[in-house]
Amino acid sequence: MNMQTTPRLTAAEAALIEAFNNQIGELPGDGAVIAIRDRLLDDLKKSGLPTRRVEAWHYTDLKTLLRAVPAQTGDAGSNGRDPLVEGSIVLSVIQGRPDHKARAGDLVVSSYAEQLSNGSAAAGLGALDKDDAVGRINGSFVRDGYVIDVPAETDLEEPLEIQFVHAGGQTHTRLPVSFGAGVKATVIERHLSVTADAALVSHVSDISLGEGAELTWIIVQQQGADDTHLGQIRVDLGADAKLKLFVINAGGQLVRQELHIKVTGEGADLTLRGINLLGAETHTDVTMVLGHNVPNTGSTEIIRNVVFDRAKGVFQGMIRVAPDAQKTDAKMACNTLLMSDDAEFSVKPELEIFADDVQCGHGATVADIDRNHLYYLMARGIPENKARAMLVNAFVAEIVEELENEAIVEALEGVISTWLEKHA
């Protein structure tokens, strides 16, 4: 006799299922959206959270690492925070709810909850594949966010900051953004905690770039010391589109930041730069899947990591070059400073190349502070701890300085310096 057994649920898995059952009557969505939510949650019940046996999660055993799920509580007040860069256009999402009083110039801005309610969000709500735990959790629980349309030929002179502010509990948000042909813009996606209360945060940004669009998108993740941050960005690059994607992780207890990028238009180009600042006993995982699907496209990825104490980090980078994607030029590098004997960082670069006329490569380095450089600074009267912080700062600041906007560079250097003051 065949008997099917239900997998034993962890405390976190049981709490997620209970939270869904308690909220399902309140979550926005028409019949199609509710059916998708039910299916996503049912998948979670059947398979559970991913373990190291799932290749994409081999270094981040979510079933083990996610030990608890906070209640759906928290009060972050009613107002957004000062922008990272003075003069920015600001759109705030406070404890998962957009600030409907916010204004964004000539941009077309609406509520994601409206798209859930009328069913237009259904097409993009599902998981990317069977291993997409971030998409599955977010699709089950997401309540709101912004939907932004940037009309063709728009030139945003000031940065647009979209800040996600929370005060513990759970927040699940989405951010679909469409950039028309010829758009030029800088967007700062900022995640920050304003209390010490633990939080579970999931977020998905879904971005499309039209022909010839030029976009700088900066993710600044500054969650609290006890927070779990499950982030995902999905990008579609059109013909001749140029994307500069900067990711800075400077917070969170458990972080998984996924980058899913499809290059679908000839002449498109991606520049990815990432900085991971890890301390205490935190775990941060940045996983990228980049698909070059058409000829004559390029990409460069450089990730810099600084790991203190007993922290653990991961970078998984997959570049797939399709059979038709001739003349692809793709390069990837990951460089790590281990500042403690107990610190760990795992790197898994991968290339899947099905075209024969390409230039692709990857590399990785792991090191400690250069003793000669440290001695040089200390010999000039600089205390050792300050000298080490200066060298670490120089290691990561090189990435930030690639940004051409002086105000943004100064703001991001401030984020890095503030973090280093606490850990170095």
C-alpha positions in Angstrom: 0.0 0.0 0.0 1.4 3.4 -1.0 1.3 6.0 1.7 2.2 9.6 1.2 3.6 11.4 4.2 3.4 15.1 4.7 6.9 16.6 5.3 7.6 17.6 8.8 7.4 21.4 9.0 9.9 23.6 10.8 8.6 26.3 13.2 9.2 28.9 10.6 7.4 27.0 7.9 4.4 26.3 10.2 4.4 30.0 11.1 4.3 31.1 7.5 1.4 28.7 6.7 -0.5 29.9 9.8 0.1 33.6 8.9 -1.3 32.9 5.4 -4.4 31.2 6.7 -4.9 34.2 9.1 -4.5 36.8 6.4 -6.0 35.2 3.3 -9.3 37.0 3.8 -7.5 40.4 3.9 -5.0 40.0 1.1 -6.0 42.0 -2.0 -6.7 40.0 -5.2 -9.3 38.9 -7.6 -10.1 35.2 -8.2 -7.0 34.6 -10.4 -4.7 36.3 -7.9 -6.1 34.4 -5.0 -5.7 31.1 -6.9 -2.0 31.9 -7.5 -1.5 32.7 -3.9 -3.1 29.4 -2.9 -0.9 27.5 -5.3 2.3 29.2 -4.1 1.5 28.4 -0.5 0.5 24.9 -1.4 4.0 24.5 -3.0 5.5 25.6 0.3 3.5 23.1 2.3 4.6 20.3 0.0 8.2 21.0 -0.5 9.0 23.2 2.5 11.7 25.9 2.5 14.8 25.0 0.4 17.7 23.1 1.9 21.4 22.7 0.8 20.2 19.7 -1.3 18.7 22.3 -3.7 21.6 23.4 -5.9 20.6 27.1 -6.0 20.4 27.1 -2.2 23.4 24.9 -1.5 25.2 27.6 0.6 22.1 29.0 2.2 20.0 26.3 3.8 16.9 28.4 4.3 15.0 25.7 6.1 17.7 25.7 8.8 18.7 29.4 8.8 15.1 30.8 9.0 14.4 29.8 12.6 11.4 32.0 13.3 8.8 34.2 11.6 7.7 37.4 13.5 4.0 38.3 13.8 2.4 40.7 11.3 3.0 43.7 13.6 5.1 46.8 13.7 4.6 50.6 13.5 7.0 52.7 11.5 5.0 55.9 11.9 3.3 57.6 9.0 6.2 59.5 7.3 9.1 58.5 5.2 12.7 59.2 6.1 15.1 61.8 4.7 16.5 60.8 1.4 20.0 59.3 1.1 20.8 62.0 -1.4 19.6 65.5 -0.8 17.2 66.7 -3.5 16.0 63.3 -4.5 12.4 62.6 -5.5 11.1 60.3 -2.7 8.4 57.6 -2.7 8.0 55.9 0.6 6.6 52.5 1.5 6.0 52.4 5.2 5.5 49.1 6.9 4.4 47.7 3.5 2.0 50.5 2.6 2.7 53.2 0.0 2.5 56.8 1.1 -0.3 57.9 -1.2 0.5 61.6 -0.5 3.9 61.2 -2.2 4.5 62.9 -5.6 6.9 61.9 -8.3 6.8 64.7 -10.8 5.6 63.6 -14.2 6.0 59.9 -13.5 2.9 57.7 -13.7 2.7 56.1 -10.2 -0.1 53.8 -8.9 -0.6 51.3 -6.1 0.3 47.6 -6.6 -2.6 46.7 -4.4 -4.9 48.0 -7.2 -3.3 45.7 -9.7 -3.7 42.8 -7.3 -7.4 43.7 -6.8 -8.2 43.9 -10.5 -6.1 40.9 -11.5 -3.7 42.7 -13.8 -0.8 41.7 -11.4 -1.5 38.0 -11.9 0.8 37.5 -14.8 3.9 38.5 -12.8 2.9 37.2 -9.4 4.2 33.6 -9.7 7.5 32.1 -8.9 10.3 32.1 -11.5 10.9 28.3 -11.2 10.5 25.5 -8.7 13.4 26.7 -6.6 12.2 30.3 -6.3 11.5 30.5 -2.6 11.7 34.3 -2.5 9.1 34.6 -5.3 6.9 32.0 -3.7 6.9 33.7 -0.3 6.5 37.2 -1.7 3.7 36.1 -4.1 1.8 34.5 -1.3 1.9 37.5 1.1 2.5 40.7 -0.9 -0.1 43.4 -0.1 1.1 46.5 -1.8 3.9 48.5 -3.4 4.3 51.0 -6.2 3.8 50.6 -9.9 5.8 53.1 -11.9 5.8 54.0 -15.6 8.6 56.3 -16.8 7.4 57.6 -20.2 9.7 57.5 -23.2 12.5 60.1 -23.6 12.1 61.2 -19.9 15.3 62.6 -18.4 15.1 62.5 -14.6 17.6 65.1 -13.5 17.3 64.2 -9.8 17.6 60.6 -8.3 14.4 58.8 -7.5 14.6 57.2 -4.1 12.1 54.5 -3.3 12.4 53.8 0.4 11.0 50.7 2.2 10.7 51.5 5.9 9.7 49.0 8.5 9.6 48.6 12.2 9.6 44.8 12.8 7.0 42.2 12.0 6.4 41.2 8.3 6.4 43.3 5.2 6.0 42.0 1.7 6.2 44.4 -1.2 6.5 44.6 -5.0 7.9 47.3 -7.3 7.2 46.9 -11.1 8.9 49.7 -13.0 8.8 50.2 -16.7 11.3 52.6 -18.4 10.3 53.7 -21.9 12.7 54.1 -24.9 15.4 56.7 -24.4 14.8 57.2 -20.7 17.7 58.4 -18.5 17.3 57.9 -14.8 18.9 57.1 -11.5 16.9 55.1 -8.9 17.8 54.3 -5.3 16.0 51.3 -3.8 16.5 51.6 -0.1 15.5 49.1 2.6 15.9 50.2 6.2 14.7 49.4 9.7 13.8 52.0 12.2 13.5 49.8 15.3 15.3 46.9 16.9 12.3 44.6 16.5 12.9 41.5 14.3 11.4 41.5 10.9 10.8 39.2 7.9 11.0 41.3 4.7 10.4 40.1 1.2 10.6 42.3 -1.8 10.6 41.9 -5.6 11.5 44.7 -8.1 10.5 43.9 -11.7 12.2 46.2 -14.1 12.0 46.6 -17.9 14.2 48.9 -20.0 13.1 50.0 -23.4 15.3 50.7 -26.4 18.2 52.9 -25.7 17.2 53.5 -22.0 20.1 54.4 -19.6 19.5 53.5 -16.0 21.5 53.5 -12.8 19.7 51.4 -10.2 21.2 51.3 -6.6 20.0 48.9 -4.0 21.0 49.9 -0.4 20.0 47.3 2.1 20.3 48.4 5.8 18.1 46.1 7.7 18.2 45.6 11.4 20.6 43.2 13.2 17.8 40.6 13.7 16.1 41.0 10.4 15.6 38.5 7.5 15.7 40.1 4.1 14.6 38.1 1.0 15.1 40.4 -2.0 14.8 39.8 -5.7 15.3 42.0 -8.8 14.0 40.9 -12.2 15.4 42.8 -15.2 14.7 42.7 -18.9 17.2 44.8 -21.0 15.9 45.9 -24.4 17.9 46.9 -27.5 20.8 49.2 -26.8 19.7 49.6 -23.1 22.4 50.4 -20.6 22.0 49.3 -16.9 24.4 50.1 -14.1 23.3 48.0 -11.1 24.9 48.7 -7.7 24.1 46.5 -4.7 25.2 47.3 -1.2 24.4 45.0 1.7 25.1 46.6 5.0 22.7 45.0 7.4 20.4 42.1 8.2 20.9 38.8 10.1 19.9 36.6 7.2 20.0 38.1 3.7 19.3 36.5 0.3 19.5 39.0 -2.6 18.8 37.6 -6.0 19.5 39.2 -9.4 17.7 37.7 -12.3 18.7 39.5 -15.5 17.7 38.8 -19.1 19.5 40.6 -21.9 16.9 40.4 -24.7 17.9 43.3 -27.1 21.0 43.6 -29.3 23.5 46.2 -28.1 22.4 46.0 -24.5 25.0 46.3 -21.7 25.0 45.5 -18.0 27.4 46.8 -15.4 27.0 45.1 -12.0 28.9 46.2 -8.9 28.3 44.8 -5.5 29.5 45.4 -2.0 28.8 43.1 0.9 29.7 44.2 4.4 29.3 41.3 6.8 29.9 41.2 10.6 28.9 39.4 13.8 27.2 36.0 13.0 25.2 37.1 10.0 24.7 35.3 6.7 24.4 37.1 3.3 23.9 35.4 0.0 24.0 37.3 -3.4 22.9 35.1 -6.2 22.9 36.2 -9.8 21.5 34.5 -12.9 22.3 36.5 -16.1 21.1 35.4 -19.5 22.7 36.8 -22.7 20.0 35.8 -25.2 20.8 37.8 -28.3 24.0 38.7 -30.3 26.3 41.7 -29.6 25.7 42.3 -25.9 28.1 42.8 -23.0 28.3 42.6 -19.2 30.8 43.1 -16.4 30.3 42.1 -12.8 32.6 42.9 -9.9 31.6 41.9 -6.3 33.7 43.1 -3.3 33.2 41.5 0.1 34.4 42.4 3.6 33.8 39.7 6.3 34.4 40.2 10.0 33.9 38.1 13.1 31.9 34.8 12.4 29.9 36.1 9.5 29.3 34.0 6.4 28.8 35.2 2.9 28.0 33.7 -0.5 28.2 34.9 -4.1 26.8 32.7 -6.8 27.1 34.0 -10.3 25.7 32.2 -13.3 26.2 33.6 -16.9 24.3 31.8 -19.6 25.0 32.5 -23.2 22.4 31.3 -25.6 23.2 29.6 -29.0 22.2 32.8 -30.9 24.1 35.1 -28.6 27.3 35.5 -30.7 29.7 38.3 -30.0 28.8 38.2 -26.3 31.4 39.9 -24.0 30.9 38.9 -20.4 33.4 39.1 -17.5 32.8 38.4 -13.8 35.1 38.8 -10.7 34.6 38.4 -7.0 37.1 39.7 -4.4 37.0 39.1 -0.7 38.7 40.4 2.4 38.5 37.9 5.3 39.1 40.0 8.5 38.8 37.1 11.0 39.9 33.5 11.2 36.3 32.5 11.8 34.9 34.5 8.8 33.7 32.5 5.7 32.9 33.4 2.2 31.9 31.0 -0.6 32.1 31.8 -4.3 30.5 29.8 -7.1 31.0 31.4 -10.5 29.5 29.5 -13.4 29.5 29.9 -17.2 27.1 28.1 -19.6 28.1 29.0 -23.1 26.3 27.6 -26.1 27.7 30.1 -28.7 31.2 29.8 -30.2 32.1 33.5 -30.9 32.2 35.0 -27.4 34.6 36.4 -24.9 33.7 35.2 -21.4 35.6 34.8 -18.2 35.5 34.8 -14.4 37.8 35.0 -11.4 37.8 35.1 -7.6 40.3 36.1 -4.9 40.3 35.8 -1.1 42.9 37.6 1.0 43.6 39.5 4.3 44.7 43.1 4.6 48.1 43.7 2.9 50.6 43.7 5.8 52.9 46.1 4.0 50.1 48.6 3.5 49.1 48.3 7.2 52.7 48.8 8.3 53.1 51.8 6.1 50.1 53.6 7.7 51.0 52.5 11.3 54.6 53.8 10.8 53.0 57.2 10.2 51.3 57.3 13.5 47.9 55.9 12.5 46.5 53.4 15.1 46.1 49.8 13.8 42.3 49.7 14.0 42.0 53.0 12.1 44.6 51.9 9.6 42.7 48.6 9.0 39.5 50.5 8.5 41.1 52.9 6.0 42.4 50.0 3.9 39.0 48.2 4.0 37.3 51.4 3.0 39.7 51.9 0.1 39.0 48.3 -1.0 35.3 48.9 -1.4 35.3 52.6 -2.2 36.9 51.9 -5.5 33.6 50.3 -6.6 31.5 53.3 -5.5 33.7 55.8 -7.2 32.7 54.4 -10.6 29.4 56.3 -10.1 29.7 59.7 -11.7 27.3 61.6 -9.4 29.4 63.1 -6.7 26.4 63.4 -4.3 25.6 59.8 -4.6 29.2 58.7 -4.2 29.4 60.8 -1.0 26.2 59.3 0.4 27.2 55.7 -0.3 30.7 56.3 1.2 28.8 57.5 4.3 26.9 54.3 4.4 30.1 52.3 4.2 32.0 54.4 6.7 29.1 54.2 9.3 29.1 50.4 9.0 32.9 50.1 9.3 32.9 52.3 12.4 30.7 49.8 14.1 32.6 46.7 13.0 36.2 47.6 12.2 
